[in-house]
């Protein structure tokens, strides 16, 4: 058994926390990008309807 288990746990938990944070940031970026795409599509549809009228 290694002597510095507490230090190892701390380092390990820090790595896991960083991975979780990166995943959350990536999901947030993805959601924002999808939202923006949806809004752009909606705007284009609205413009097309106005042009047809």
PDB file of N, H, CA, C and O in Angstrom:
ATOM      1  N   UNK A   1       0.855  -1.192   0.000  1.00  0.00           N
ATOM      2  CA  UNK A   1       0.000   0.000   0.000  1.00  0.00           C
ATOM      3  C   UNK A   1       0.893   1.245   0.000  1.00  0.00           C
ATOM      4  O   UNK A   1       1.845   1.343   0.774  1.00  0.00           O
ATOM      5  N   UNK A   2       0.573   2.167  -0.861  1.00  0.00           N
ATOM      6  H   UNK A   2      -0.200   2.087  -1.490  1.00  0.00           H
ATOM      7  CA  UNK A   2       1.401   3.366  -0.936  1.00  0.00           C
ATOM      8  C   UNK A   2       1.119   4.289   0.244  1.00  0.00           C
ATOM      9  O   UNK A   2       0.031   4.282   0.820  1.00  0.00           O
ATOM     10  N   UNK A   3       2.107   5.065   0.576  1.00  0.00           N
ATOM     11  H   UNK A   3       2.990   5.071   0.108  1.00  0.00           H
ATOM     12  CA  UNK A   3       1.998   5.943   1.744  1.00  0.00           C
ATOM     13  C   UNK A   3       1.150   7.177   1.458  1.00  0.00           C
ATOM     14  O   UNK A   3       0.470   7.693   2.345  1.00  0.00           O
ATOM     15  N   UNK A   4       1.194   7.630   0.254  1.00  0.00           N
ATOM     16  H   UNK A   4       1.746   7.211  -0.466  1.00  0.00           H
ATOM     17  CA  UNK A   4       0.517   8.896  -0.056  1.00  0.00           C
ATOM     18  C   UNK A   4      -0.836   8.670  -0.731  1.00  0.00           C
ATOM     19  O   UNK A   4      -1.126   9.264  -1.769  1.00  0.00           O
ATOM     20  N   UNK A   5      -1.652   7.814  -0.139  1.00  0.00           N
ATOM     21  H   UNK A   5      -1.417   7.332   0.705  1.00  0.00           H
ATOM     22  CA  UNK A   5      -2.965   7.534  -0.733  1.00  0.00           C
ATOM     23  C   UNK A   5      -3.839   8.788  -0.761  1.00  0.00           C
ATOM     24  O   UNK A   5      -4.591   9.000  -1.712  1.00  0.00           O
ATOM     25  N   UNK A   6      -3.741   9.611   0.271  1.00  0.00           N
ATOM     26  H   UNK A   6      -3.130   9.439   1.043  1.00  0.00           H
ATOM     27  CA  UNK A   6      -4.542  10.841   0.294  1.00  0.00           C
ATOM     28  C   UNK A   6      -4.156  11.756  -0.864  1.00  0.00           C
ATOM     29  O   UNK A   6      -5.012  12.344  -1.524  1.00  0.00           O
ATOM     30  N   UNK A   7      -2.857  11.863  -1.094  1.00  0.00           N
ATOM     31  H   UNK A   7      -2.161  11.386  -0.557  1.00  0.00           H
ATOM     32  CA  UNK A   7      -2.387  12.704  -2.199  1.00  0.00           C
ATOM     33  C   UNK A   7      -2.851  12.125  -3.531  1.00  0.00           C
ATOM     34  O   UNK A   7      -3.274  12.859  -4.425  1.00  0.00           O
ATOM     35  N   UNK A   8      -2.767  10.802  -3.655  1.00  0.00           N
ATOM     36  H   UNK A   8      -2.424  10.206  -2.929  1.00  0.00           H
ATOM     37  CA  UNK A   8      -3.209  10.154  -4.899  1.00  0.00           C
ATOM     38  C   UNK A   8      -4.701  10.365  -5.118  1.00  0.00           C
ATOM     39  O   UNK A   8      -5.136  10.646  -6.235  1.00  0.00           O
ATOM     40  N   UNK A   9      -5.488  10.229  -4.045  1.00  0.00           N
ATOM     41  H   UNK A   9      -5.134  10.001  -3.138  1.00  0.00           H
ATOM     42  CA  UNK A   9      -6.935  10.443  -4.149  1.00  0.00           C
ATOM     43  C   UNK A   9      -7.231  11.872  -4.591  1.00  0.00           C
ATOM     44  O   UNK A   9      -8.094  12.113  -5.436  1.00  0.00           O
ATOM     45  N   UNK A  10      -6.502  12.806  -4.005  1.00  0.00           N
ATOM     46  H   UNK A  10      -5.801  12.611  -3.319  1.00  0.00           H
ATOM     47  CA  UNK A  10      -6.718  14.213  -4.322  1.00  0.00           C
ATOM     48  C   UNK A  10      -6.428  14.481  -5.805  1.00  0.00           C
ATOM     49  O   UNK A  10      -7.198  15.154  -6.490  1.00  0.00           O
ATOM     50  N   UNK A  11      -5.302  13.939  -6.283  1.00  0.00           N
ATOM     51  H   UNK A  11      -4.677  13.392  -5.726  1.00  0.00           H
ATOM     52  CA  UNK A  11      -4.931  14.122  -7.689  1.00  0.00           C
ATOM     53  C   UNK A  11      -5.964  13.463  -8.595  1.00  0.00           C
ATOM     54  O   UNK A  11      -6.394  14.042  -9.593  1.00  0.00           O
ATOM     55  N   UNK A  12      -6.354  12.248  -8.232  1.00  0.00           N
ATOM     56  H   UNK A  12      -6.005  11.779  -7.421  1.00  0.00           H
ATOM     57  CA  UNK A  12      -7.325  11.496  -9.032  1.00  0.00           C
ATOM     58  C   UNK A  12      -8.661  12.241  -9.100  1.00  0.00           C
ATOM     59  O   UNK A  12      -9.247  12.380 -10.174  1.00  0.00           O
ATOM     60  N   UNK A  13      -9.134  12.716  -7.956  1.00  0.00           N
ATOM     61  H   UNK A  13      -8.659  12.603  -7.084  1.00  0.00           H
ATOM     62  CA  UNK A  13     -10.405  13.445  -7.915  1.00  0.00           C
ATOM     63  C   UNK A  13     -10.333  14.731  -8.734  1.00  0.00           C
ATOM     64  O   UNK A  13     -11.308  15.135  -9.368  1.00  0.00           O
ATOM     65  N   UNK A  14      -9.159  15.368  -8.709  1.00  0.00           N
ATOM     66  H   UNK A  14      -8.368  15.040  -8.193  1.00  0.00           H
ATOM     67  CA  UNK A  14      -8.973  16.595  -9.478  1.00  0.00           C
ATOM     68  C   UNK A  14      -9.075  16.299 -10.979  1.00  0.00           C
ATOM     69  O   UNK A  14      -9.695  17.053 -11.729  1.00  0.00           O
ATOM     70  N   UNK A  15      -8.454  15.183 -11.406  1.00  0.00           N
ATOM     71  H   UNK A  15      -7.950  14.570 -10.797  1.00  0.00           H
ATOM     72  CA  UNK A  15      -8.521  14.793 -12.818  1.00  0.00           C
ATOM     73  C   UNK A  15      -9.966  14.522 -13.230  1.00  0.00           C
ATOM     74  O   UNK A  15     -10.410  14.955 -14.294  1.00  0.00           O
ATOM     75  N   UNK A  16     -10.691  13.803 -12.377  1.00  0.00           N
ATOM     76  H   UNK A  16     -10.330  13.451 -11.514  1.00  0.00           H
ATOM     77  CA  UNK A  16     -12.089  13.483 -12.674  1.00  0.00           C
ATOM     78  C   UNK A  16     -12.918  14.761 -12.748  1.00  0.00           C
ATOM     79  O   UNK A  16     -13.751  14.914 -13.642  1.00  0.00           O
ATOM     80  N   UNK A  17     -12.692  15.673 -11.811  1.00  0.00           N
ATOM     81  H   UNK A  17     -12.016  15.549 -11.085  1.00  0.00           H
ATOM     82  CA  UNK A  17     -13.431  16.938 -11.795  1.00  0.00           C
ATOM     83  C   UNK A  17     -13.160  17.731 -13.075  1.00  0.00           C
ATOM     84  O   UNK A  17     -14.071  18.336 -13.641  1.00  0.00           O
ATOM     85  N   UNK A  18     -11.905  17.725 -13.527  1.00  0.00           N
ATOM     86  H   UNK A  18     -11.165  17.234 -13.067  1.00  0.00           H
ATOM     87  CA  UNK A  18     -11.567  18.437 -14.762  1.00  0.00           C
ATOM     88  C   UNK A  18     -12.268  17.819 -15.963  1.00  0.00           C
ATOM     89  O   UNK A  18     -12.762  18.531 -16.837  1.00  0.00           O
ATOM     90  N   UNK A  19     -12.310  16.484 -16.002  1.00  0.00           N
ATOM     91  H   UNK A  19     -11.909  15.905 -15.292  1.00  0.00           H
ATOM     92  CA  UNK A  19     -12.992  15.807 -17.110  1.00  0.00           C
ATOM     93  C   UNK A  19     -14.475  16.151 -17.107  1.00  0.00           C
ATOM     94  O   UNK A  19     -15.050  16.441 -18.156  1.00  0.00           O
ATOM     95  N   UNK A  20     -15.097  16.119 -15.926  1.00  0.00           N
ATOM     96  H   UNK A  20     -14.630  15.883 -15.074  1.00  0.00           H
ATOM     97  CA  UNK A  20     -16.521  16.444 -15.822  1.00  0.00           C
ATOM     98  C   UNK A  20     -16.780  17.879 -16.270  1.00  0.00           C
ATOM     99  O   UNK A  20     -17.752  18.156 -16.974  1.00  0.00           O
ATOM    100  N   UNK A  21     -15.904  18.780 -15.856  1.00  0.00           N
ATOM    101  H   UNK A  21     -15.115  18.554 -15.284  1.00  0.00           H
ATOM    102  CA  UNK A  21     -16.059  20.188 -16.216  1.00  0.00           C
ATOM    103  C   UNK A  21     -15.956  20.365 -17.734  1.00  0.00           C
ATOM    104  O   UNK A  21     -16.743  21.095 -18.336  1.00  0.00           O
ATOM    105  N   UNK A  22     -14.978  19.690 -18.343  1.00  0.00           N
ATOM    106  H   UNK A  22     -14.338  19.098 -17.854  1.00  0.00           H
ATOM    107  CA  UNK A  22     -14.820  19.793 -19.794  1.00  0.00           C
ATOM    108  C   UNK A  22     -16.046  19.256 -20.518  1.00  0.00           C
ATOM    109  O   UNK A  22     -16.498  19.839 -21.503  1.00  0.00           O
ATOM    110  N   UNK A  23     -16.583  18.142 -20.026  1.00  0.00           N
ATOM    111  H   UNK A  23     -16.216  17.668 -19.226  1.00  0.00           H
ATOM    112  CA  UNK A  23     -17.772  17.550 -20.636  1.00  0.00           C
ATOM    113  C   UNK A  23     -18.947  18.513 -20.533  1.00  0.00           C
ATOM    114  O   UNK A  23     -19.677  18.715 -21.504  1.00  0.00           O
ATOM    115  N   UNK A  24     -19.131  19.109 -19.350  1.00  0.00           N
ATOM    116  H   UNK A  24     -18.539  18.945 -18.561  1.00  0.00           H
ATOM    117  CA  UNK A  24     -20.237  20.051 -19.161  1.00  0.00           C
ATOM    118  C   UNK A  24     -20.094  21.260 -20.080  1.00  0.00           C
ATOM    119  O   UNK A  24     -21.074  21.728 -20.659  1.00  0.00           O
ATOM    120  N   UNK A  25     -18.860  21.764 -20.210  1.00  0.00           N
ATOM    121  H   UNK A  25     -18.063  21.384 -19.740  1.00  0.00           H
ATOM    122  CA  UNK A  25     -18.636  22.912 -21.088  1.00  0.00           C
ATOM    123  C   UNK A  25     -18.943  22.553 -22.537  1.00  0.00           C
ATOM    124  O   UNK A  25     -19.536  23.345 -23.269  1.00  0.00           O
ATOM    125  N   UNK A  26     -18.532  21.349 -22.945  1.00  0.00           N
ATOM    126  H   UNK A  26     -18.049  20.706 -22.350  1.00  0.00           H
ATOM    127  CA  UNK A  26     -18.783  20.910 -24.318  1.00  0.00           C
ATOM    128  C   UNK A  26     -20.283  20.778 -24.572  1.00  0.00           C
ATOM    129  O   UNK A  26     -20.769  21.166 -25.635  1.00  0.00           O
ATOM    130  N   UNK A  27     -21.014  20.233 -23.602  1.00  0.00           N
ATOM    131  H   UNK A  27     -20.619  19.918 -22.739  1.00  0.00           H
ATOM    132  CA  UNK A  27     -22.465  20.094 -23.752  1.00  0.00           C
ATOM    133  C   UNK A  27     -23.133  21.461 -23.848  1.00  0.00           C
ATOM    134  O   UNK A  27     -24.049  21.660 -24.647  1.00  0.00           O
ATOM    135  N   UNK A  28     -22.670  22.396 -23.033  1.00  0.00           N
ATOM    136  H   UNK A  28     -21.926  22.234 -22.385  1.00  0.00           H
ATOM    137  CA  UNK A  28     -23.232  23.743 -23.057  1.00  0.00           C
ATOM    138  C   UNK A  28     -22.993  24.406 -24.418  1.00  0.00           C
ATOM    139  O   UNK A  28     -23.894  25.031 -24.978  1.00  0.00           O
ATOM    140  N   UNK A  29     -21.769  24.264 -24.944  1.00  0.00           N
ATOM    141  H   UNK A  29     -21.038  23.756 -24.490  1.00  0.00           H
ATOM    142  CA  UNK A  29     -21.468  24.826 -26.259  1.00  0.00           C
ATOM    143  C   UNK A  29     -22.370  24.200 -27.315  1.00  0.00           C
ATOM    144  O   UNK A  29     -22.895  24.895 -28.185  1.00  0.00           O
ATOM    145  N   UNK A  30     -22.546  22.887 -27.236  1.00  0.00           N
ATOM    146  H   UNK A  30     -22.119  22.322 -26.530  1.00  0.00           H
ATOM    147  CA  UNK A  30     -23.363  22.170 -28.211  1.00  0.00           C
ATOM    148  C   UNK A  30     -24.809  22.655 -28.156  1.00  0.00           C
ATOM    149  O   UNK A  30     -25.431  22.908 -29.188  1.00  0.00           O
ATOM    150  N   UNK A  31     -25.336  22.782 -26.935  1.00  0.00           N
ATOM    151  H   UNK A  31     -24.831  22.577 -26.097  1.00  0.00           H
ATOM    152  CA  UNK A  31     -26.715  23.248 -26.779  1.00  0.00           C
ATOM    153  C   UNK A  31     -26.880  24.657 -27.334  1.00  0.00           C
ATOM    154  O   UNK A  31     -27.862  24.953 -28.016  1.00  0.00           O
ATOM    155  N   UNK A  32     -25.920  25.519 -27.041  1.00  0.00           N
ATOM    156  H   UNK A  32     -25.123  25.279 -26.487  1.00  0.00           H
ATOM    157  CA  UNK A  32     -26.001  26.897 -27.534  1.00  0.00           C
ATOM    158  C   UNK A  32     -25.939  26.941 -29.054  1.00  0.00           C
ATOM    159  O   UNK A  32     -26.652  27.716 -29.690  1.00  0.00           O
ATOM    160  N   UNK A  33     -25.075  26.099 -29.635  1.00  0.00           N
ATOM    161  H   UNK A  33     -24.495  25.470 -29.117  1.00  0.00           H
ATOM    162  CA  UNK A  33     -24.953  26.065 -31.085  1.00  0.00           C
ATOM    163  C   UNK A  33     -26.255  25.577 -31.724  1.00  0.00           C
ATOM    164  O   UNK A  33     -26.714  26.138 -32.719  1.00  0.00           O
ATOM    165  N   UNK A  34     -26.844  24.530 -31.143  1.00  0.00           N
ATOM    166  H   UNK A  34     -26.471  24.075 -30.334  1.00  0.00           H
ATOM    167  CA  UNK A  34     -28.108  24.013 -31.667  1.00  0.00           C
ATOM    168  C   UNK A  34     -29.218  25.053 -31.547  1.00  0.00           C
ATOM    169  O   UNK A  34     -30.032  25.218 -32.456  1.00  0.00           O
ATOM    170  N   UNK A  35     -29.238  25.749 -30.414  1.00  0.00           N
ATOM    171  H   UNK A  35     -28.576  25.615 -29.676  1.00  0.00           H
ATOM    172  CA  UNK A  35     -30.245  26.789 -30.198  1.00  0.00           C
ATOM    173  C   UNK A  35     -30.103  27.889 -31.250  1.00  0.00           C
ATOM    174  O   UNK A  35     -31.091  28.367 -31.806  1.00  0.00           O
ATOM    175  N   UNK A  36     -28.855  28.279 -31.509  1.00  0.00           N
ATOM    176  H   UNK A  36     -28.053  27.890 -31.057  1.00  0.00           H
ATOM    177  CA  UNK A  36     -28.588  29.316 -32.497  1.00  0.00           C
ATOM    178  C   UNK A  36     -29.026  28.858 -33.889  1.00  0.00           C
ATOM    179  O   UNK A  36     -29.610  29.631 -34.649  1.00  0.00           O
ATOM    180  N   UNK A  37     -28.739  27.597 -34.216  1.00  0.00           N
ATOM    181  H   UNK A  37     -28.265  26.969 -33.599  1.00  0.00           H
ATOM    182  CA  UNK A  37     -29.142  27.061 -35.516  1.00  0.00           C
ATOM    183  C   UNK A  37     -30.662  27.072 -35.647  1.00  0.00           C
ATOM    184  O   UNK A  37     -31.196  27.427 -36.698  1.00  0.00           O
ATOM    185  N   UNK A  38     -31.358  26.682 -34.580  1.00  0.00           N
ATOM    186  H   UNK A  38     -30.924  26.394 -33.726  1.00  0.00           H
ATOM    187  CA  UNK A  38     -32.822  26.676 -34.583  1.00  0.00           C
ATOM    188  C   UNK A  38     -33.368  28.082 -34.819  1.00  0.00           C
ATOM    189  O   UNK A  38     -34.286  28.283 -35.614  1.00  0.00           O
ATOM    190  N   UNK A  39     -32.785  29.054 -34.109  1.00  0.00           N
ATOM    191  H   UNK A  39     -32.039  28.891 -33.463  1.00  0.00           H
ATOM    192  CA  UNK A  39     -33.237  30.437 -34.254  1.00  0.00           C
ATOM    193  C   UNK A  39     -32.999  30.942 -35.673  1.00  0.00           C
ATOM    194  O   UNK A  39     -33.848  31.621 -36.251  1.00  0.00           O
ATOM    195  N   UNK A  40     -31.835  30.604 -36.228  1.00  0.00           N
ATOM    196  H   UNK A  40     -31.145  30.053 -35.758  1.00  0.00           H
ATOM    197  CA  UNK A  40     -31.529  31.035 -37.599  1.00  0.00           C
ATOM    198  C   UNK A  40     -32.513  30.436 -38.590  1.00  0.00           C
ATOM    199  O   UNK A  40     -32.973  31.114 -39.509  1.00  0.00           O
ATOM    200  N   UNK A  41     -32.832  29.164 -38.400  1.00  0.00           N
ATOM    201  H   UNK A  41     -32.459  28.613 -37.653  1.00  0.00           H
ATOM    202  CA  UNK A  41     -33.776  28.497 -39.297  1.00  0.00           C
ATOM    203  C   UNK A  41     -35.153  29.148 -39.190  1.00  0.00           C
ATOM    204  O   UNK A  41     -35.838  29.360 -40.191  1.00  0.00           O
ATOM    205  N   UNK A  42     -35.540  29.457 -37.954  1.00  0.00           N
ATOM    206  H   UNK A  42     -34.983  29.284 -37.141  1.00  0.00           H
ATOM    207  CA  UNK A  42     -36.843  30.087 -37.726  1.00  0.00           C
ATOM    208  C   UNK A  42     -36.895  31.460 -38.398  1.00  0.00           C
ATOM    209  O   UNK A  42     -37.901  31.816 -39.012  1.00  0.00           O
ATOM    210  N   UNK A  43     -35.810  32.227 -38.280  1.00  0.00           N
ATOM    211  H   UNK A  43     -34.993  31.938 -37.781  1.00  0.00           H
ATOM    212  CA  UNK A  43     -35.756  33.546 -38.911  1.00  0.00           C
ATOM    213  C   UNK A  43     -35.869  33.427 -40.428  1.00  0.00           C
ATOM    214  O   UNK A  43     -36.575  34.205 -41.070  1.00  0.00           O
ATOM    215  N   UNK A  44     -35.166  32.445 -40.996  1.00  0.00           N
ATOM    216  H   UNK A  44     -34.592  31.813 -40.475  1.00  0.00           H
ATOM    217  CA  UNK A  44     -35.230  32.262 -42.448  1.00  0.00           C
ATOM    218  C   UNK A  44     -36.641  31.898 -42.885  1.00  0.00           C
ATOM    219  O   UNK A  44     -37.123  32.394 -43.904  1.00  0.00           O
ATOM    220  N   UNK A  45     -37.306  31.036 -42.124  1.00  0.00           N
ATOM    221  H   UNK A  45     -36.914  30.633 -41.297  1.00  0.00           H
ATOM    222  CA  UNK A  45     -38.676  30.660 -42.461  1.00  0.00           C
ATOM    223  C   UNK A  45     -39.596  31.873 -42.395  1.00  0.00           C
ATOM    224  O   UNK A  45     -40.449  32.065 -43.262  1.00  0.00           O
ATOM    225  N   UNK A  46     -39.415  32.688 -41.364  1.00  0.00           N
ATOM    226  H   UNK A  46     -38.722  32.533 -40.660  1.00  0.00           H
ATOM    227  CA  UNK A  46     -40.231  33.898 -41.230  1.00  0.00           C
ATOM    228  C   UNK A  46     -40.002  34.840 -42.413  1.00  0.00           C
ATOM    229  O   UNK A  46     -40.952  35.408 -42.952  1.00  0.00           O
ATOM    230  N   UNK A  47     -38.737  35.002 -42.816  1.00  0.00           N
ATOM    231  H   UNK A  47     -37.965  34.541 -42.378  1.00  0.00           H
ATOM    232  CA  UNK A  47     -38.419  35.871 -43.950  1.00  0.00           C
ATOM    233  C   UNK A  47     -39.049  35.333 -45.230  1.00  0.00           C
ATOM    234  O   UNK A  47     -39.591  36.095 -46.031  1.00  0.00           O
ATOM    235  N   UNK A  48     -38.976  34.028 -45.416  1.00  0.00           N
ATOM    236  H   UNK A  48     -38.536  33.410 -44.766  1.00  0.00           H
ATOM    237  CA  UNK A  48     -39.552  33.427 -46.619  1.00  0.00           C
ATOM    238  C   UNK A  48     -41.061  33.629 -46.662  1.00  0.00           C
ATOM    239  O   UNK A  48     -41.619  33.898 -47.726  1.00  0.00           O
ATOM    240  N   UNK A  49     -41.718  33.505 -45.534  1.00  0.00           N
ATOM    241  H   UNK A  49     -41.265  33.287 -44.669  1.00  0.00           H
ATOM    242  CA  UNK A  49     -43.168  33.698 -45.485  1.00  0.00           C
ATOM    243  C   UNK A  49     -43.526  35.146 -45.793  1.00  0.00           C
ATOM    244  O   UNK A  49     -44.505  35.411 -46.490  1.00  0.00           O
ATOM    245  N   UNK A  50     -42.736  36.081 -45.276  1.00  0.00           N
ATOM    246  H   UNK A  50     -41.941  35.865 -44.710  1.00  0.00           H
ATOM    247  CA  UNK A  50     -42.992  37.493 -45.545  1.00  0.00           C
ATOM    248  C   UNK A  50     -42.805  37.797 -47.029  1.00  0.00           C
ATOM    249  O   UNK A  50     -43.567  38.568 -47.612  1.00  0.00           O
ATOM    250  N   UNK A  51     -41.793  37.192 -47.631  1.00  0.00           N
ATOM    251  H   UNK A  51     -41.174  36.566 -47.157  1.00  0.00           H
ATOM    252  CA  UNK A  51     -41.533  37.426 -49.052  1.00  0.00           C
ATOM    253  C   UNK A  51     -42.641  36.856 -49.923  1.00  0.00           C
ATOM    254  O   UNK A  51     -42.957  37.422 -50.970  1.00  0.00           O
ATOM    255  N   UNK A  52     -43.228  35.759 -49.514  1.00  0.00           N
ATOM    256  H   UNK A  52     -42.972  35.298 -48.664  1.00  0.00           H
ATOM    257  CA  UNK A  52     -44.298  35.135 -50.287  1.00  0.00           C
ATOM    258  C   UNK A  52     -45.590  35.942 -50.212  1.00  0.00           C
ATOM    259  O   UNK A  52     -46.363  35.965 -51.169  1.00  0.00           O
ATOM    260  N   UNK A  53     -45.825  36.594 -49.094  1.00  0.00           N
ATOM    261  H   UNK A  53     -45.197  36.574 -48.316  1.00  0.00           H
ATOM    262  CA  UNK A  53     -47.082  37.345 -48.905  1.00  0.00           C
ATOM    263  C   UNK A  53     -47.147  38.605 -49.714  1.00  0.00           C
ATOM    264  O   UNK A  53     -48.141  39.328 -49.652  1.00  0.00           O
TER     265      UNK A  53
END
